[in-house]
Amino acid sequence: MTTAESLTEREQQALEHMRKAQELRITLKEYASKFGLDLQQLYQLRKPLVRKGALGPARNPAKEARRAEKTSAFLPVRVVPSGVAPGRRAGDMPAGASEWTGCLSAAGSSSGDR
Protein backbone atom coordinates (compact mmCIF):
# COMPACT_ATOMS: atom_id res chain seq x y z
CA MET A 1 0.00 0.00 0.00
CA THR A 2 1.21 3.49 -0.78
CA THR A 3 1.70 6.22 1.79
CA ALA A 4 -0.46 9.33 1.83
CA GLU A 5 2.61 11.44 0.92
CA SER A 6 2.86 9.81 -2.50
CA LEU A 7 -0.70 10.84 -3.38
CA THR A 8 -1.59 14.24 -4.75
CA GLU A 9 -4.02 16.37 -2.79
CA ARG A 10 -6.78 15.61 -5.32
CA GLU A 11 -6.07 11.89 -5.07
CA GLN A 12 -6.19 12.05 -1.27
CA GLN A 13 -9.56 13.84 -1.39
CA ALA A 14 -10.95 11.39 -3.94
CA LEU A 15 -9.73 8.44 -1.86
CA GLU A 16 -11.46 9.85 1.22
CA HIS A 17 -14.72 10.28 -0.72
CA MET A 18 -14.48 6.72 -2.07
CA ARG A 19 -13.92 5.34 1.42
CA LYS A 20 -16.87 7.32 2.80
CA ALA A 21 -19.12 6.00 0.03
CA GLN A 22 -17.97 2.49 0.90
CA GLU A 23 -18.68 3.06 4.62
CA LEU A 24 -22.18 4.31 3.75
CA ARG A 25 -22.62 1.24 1.52
CA ILE A 26 -23.77 3.31 -1.44
CA THR A 27 -22.45 3.50 -4.96
CA LEU A 28 -19.98 6.19 -5.93
CA LYS A 29 -22.64 7.57 -8.26
CA GLU A 30 -25.12 7.92 -5.39
CA TYR A 31 -22.45 9.45 -3.16
CA ALA A 32 -21.41 12.01 -5.78
CA SER A 33 -25.03 12.96 -6.38
CA LYS A 34 -25.76 13.27 -2.66
CA PHE A 35 -22.76 15.51 -1.96
CA GLY A 36 -22.68 17.44 -5.26
CA LEU A 37 -19.38 15.98 -6.48
CA ASP A 38 -18.21 15.48 -10.06
CA LEU A 39 -18.62 11.76 -10.67
CA GLN A 40 -16.35 11.73 -13.73
CA GLN A 41 -13.48 13.28 -11.75
CA LEU A 42 -13.85 10.61 -9.08
CA TYR A 43 -13.80 7.90 -11.74
CA GLN A 44 -10.75 9.45 -13.43
CA LEU A 45 -8.86 9.59 -10.12
CA ARG A 46 -9.69 5.98 -9.34
CA LYS A 47 -7.21 4.52 -11.84
CA PRO A 48 -4.09 6.25 -10.43
CA LEU A 49 -5.22 5.32 -6.91
CA VAL A 50 -5.43 1.66 -7.90
CA ARG A 51 -2.09 1.87 -9.73
CA LYS A 52 -0.41 3.40 -6.66
CA GLY A 53 -1.92 0.73 -4.42
CA ALA A 54 -4.03 3.12 -2.36
CA LEU A 55 -7.26 1.50 -3.53
CA GLY A 56 -8.22 -2.01 -4.56
CA PRO A 57 -9.40 -2.74 -8.09
CA ALA A 58 -13.00 -1.92 -8.95
CA ARG A 59 -15.53 -4.61 -8.13
CA ASN A 60 -17.16 -6.20 -11.12
CA PRO A 61 -20.63 -7.50 -10.12
CA ALA A 62 -20.97 -9.60 -13.29
CA LYS A 63 -17.62 -11.28 -12.67
CA GLU A 64 -18.52 -11.89 -9.02
CA ALA A 65 -21.81 -13.47 -10.09
CA ARG A 66 -19.99 -15.84 -12.46
CA ARG A 67 -17.57 -16.76 -9.68
CA ALA A 68 -20.49 -17.42 -7.32
CA GLU A 69 -22.10 -19.68 -9.93
CA LYS A 70 -18.93 -21.74 -10.12
CA THR A 71 -18.96 -22.27 -6.35
CA SER A 72 -22.72 -22.76 -6.12
CA ALA A 73 -24.28 -25.51 -4.03
CA PHE A 74 -26.25 -26.59 -7.09
CA LEU A 75 -24.99 -29.44 -9.19
CA PRO A 76 -24.85 -29.31 -12.97
CA VAL A 77 -27.56 -31.23 -14.81
CA ARG A 78 -27.08 -32.86 -18.18
CA VAL A 79 -30.16 -33.42 -20.34
CA VAL A 80 -30.04 -36.55 -22.46
CA PRO A 81 -32.39 -37.75 -25.20
CA SER A 82 -35.38 -39.78 -24.07
CA GLY A 83 -35.01 -43.51 -24.05
CA VAL A 84 -33.31 -45.57 -21.45
CA ALA A 85 -32.85 -43.74 -18.15
CA PRO A 86 -29.46 -43.90 -16.47
CA GLY A 87 -29.27 -46.97 -14.24
CA ARG A 88 -31.88 -48.90 -16.26
CA ARG A 89 -31.41 -51.51 -18.92
CA ALA A 90 -33.15 -51.57 -22.23
CA GLY A 91 -36.24 -53.74 -21.78
CA ASP A 92 -36.88 -52.86 -18.12
CA MET A 93 -39.83 -50.69 -19.17
CA PRO A 94 -41.33 -49.68 -22.47
CA ALA A 95 -40.31 -46.27 -23.77
CA GLY A 96 -42.58 -43.58 -22.34
CA ALA A 97 -43.86 -45.76 -19.51
CA SER A 98 -43.24 -44.79 -15.94
CA GLU A 99 -43.23 -46.67 -12.69
CA TRP A 100 -46.39 -44.83 -11.66
CA THR A 101 -48.42 -46.00 -14.66
CA GLY A 102 -47.38 -49.55 -13.89
CA CYS A 103 -48.52 -49.17 -10.28
CA LEU A 104 -51.81 -47.58 -11.24
CA SER A 105 -52.73 -50.21 -13.81
CA ALA A 106 -51.73 -52.99 -11.43
CA ALA A 107 -53.84 -51.44 -8.68
CA GLY A 108 -56.77 -51.00 -11.03
CA SER A 109 -56.66 -54.57 -12.28
CA SER A 110 -56.45 -56.08 -8.81
CA SER A 111 -59.51 -54.19 -7.61
CA GLY A 112 -61.56 -55.38 -10.56
CA ASP A 113 -62.42 -51.83 -11.80
CA ARG A 114 -61.70 -52.71 -15.45
C-alpha positions in Angstrom: 0.0 0.0 0.0 1.2 3.5 -0.8 1.7 6.2 1.8 -0.5 9.3 1.8 2.6 11.4 0.9 2.9 9.8 -2.5 -0.7 10.8 -3.4 -1.6 14.2 -4.7 -4.0 16.4 -2.8 -6.8 15.6 -5.3 -6.1 11.9 -5.1 -6.2 12.0 -1.3 -9.6 13.8 -1.4 -10.9 11.4 -3.9 -9.7 8.4 -1.9 -11.5 9.9 1.2 -14.7 10.3 -0.7 -14.5 6.7 -2.1 -13.9 5.3 1.4 -16.9 7.3 2.8 -19.1 6.0 0.0 -18.0 2.5 0.9 -18.7 3.1 4.6 -22.2 4.3 3.7 -22.6 1.2 1.5 -23.8 3.3 -1.4 -22.5 3.5 -5.0 -20.0 6.2 -5.9 -22.6 7.6 -8.3 -25.1 7.9 -5.4 -22.4 9.4 -3.2 -21.4 12.0 -5.8 -25.0 13.0 -6.4 -25.8 13.3 -2.7 -22.8 15.5 -2.0 -22.7 17.4 -5.3 -19.4 16.0 -6.5 -18.2 15.5 -10.1 -18.6 11.8 -10.7 -16.4 11.7 -13.7 -13.5 13.3 -11.7 -13.8 10.6 -9.1 -13.8 7.9 -11.7 -10.7 9.5 -13.4 -8.9 9.6 -10.1 -9.7 6.0 -9.3 -7.2 4.5 -11.8 -4.1 6.3 -10.4 -5.2 5.3 -6.9 -5.4 1.7 -7.9 -2.1 1.9 -9.7 -0.4 3.4 -6.7 -1.9 0.7 -4.4 -4.0 3.1 -2.4 -7.3 1.5 -3.5 -8.2 -2.0 -4.6 -9.4 -2.7 -8.1 -13.0 -1.9 -8.9 -15.5 -4.6 -8.1 -17.2 -6.2 -11.1 -20.6 -7.5 -10.1 -21.0 -9.6 -13.3 -17.6 -11.3 -12.7 -18.5 -11.9 -9.0 -21.8 -13.5 -10.1 -20.0 -15.8 -12.5 -17.6 -16.8 -9.7 -20.5 -17.4 -7.3 -22.1 -19.7 -9.9 -18.9 -21.7 -10.1 -19.0 -22.3 -6.3 -22.7 -22.8 -6.1 -24.3 -25.5 -4.0 -26.3 -26.6 -7.1 -25.0 -29.4 -9.2 -24.9 -29.3 -13.0 -27.6 -31.2 -14.8 -27.1 -32.9 -18.2 -30.2 -33.4 -20.3 -30.0 -36.6 -22.5 -32.4 -37.7 -25.2 -35.4 -39.8 -24.1 -35.0 -43.5 -24.0 -33.3 -45.6 -21.4 -32.9 -43.7 -18.2 -29.5 -43.9 -16.5 -29.3 -47.0 -14.2 -31.9 -48.9 -16.3 -31.4 -51.5 -18.9 -33.1 -51.6 -22.2 -36.2 -53.7 -21.8 -36.9 -52.9 -18.1 -39.8 -50.7 -19.2 -41.3 -49.7 -22.5 -40.3 -46.3 -23.8 -42.6 -43.6 -22.3 -43.9 -45.8 -19.5 -43.2 -44.8 -15.9 -43.2 -46.7 -12.7 -46.4 -44.8 -11.7 -48.4 -46.0 -14.7 -47.4 -49.5 -13.9 -48.5 -49.2 -10.3 -51.8 -47.6 -11.2 -52.7 -50.2 -13.8 -51.7 -53.0 -11.4 -53.8 -51.4 -8.7 -56.8 -51.0 -11.0 -56.7 -54.6 -12.3 -56.4 -56.1 -8.8 -59.5 -54.2 -7.6 -61.6 -55.4 -10.6 -62.4 -51.8 -11.8 -61.7 -52.7 -15.4 
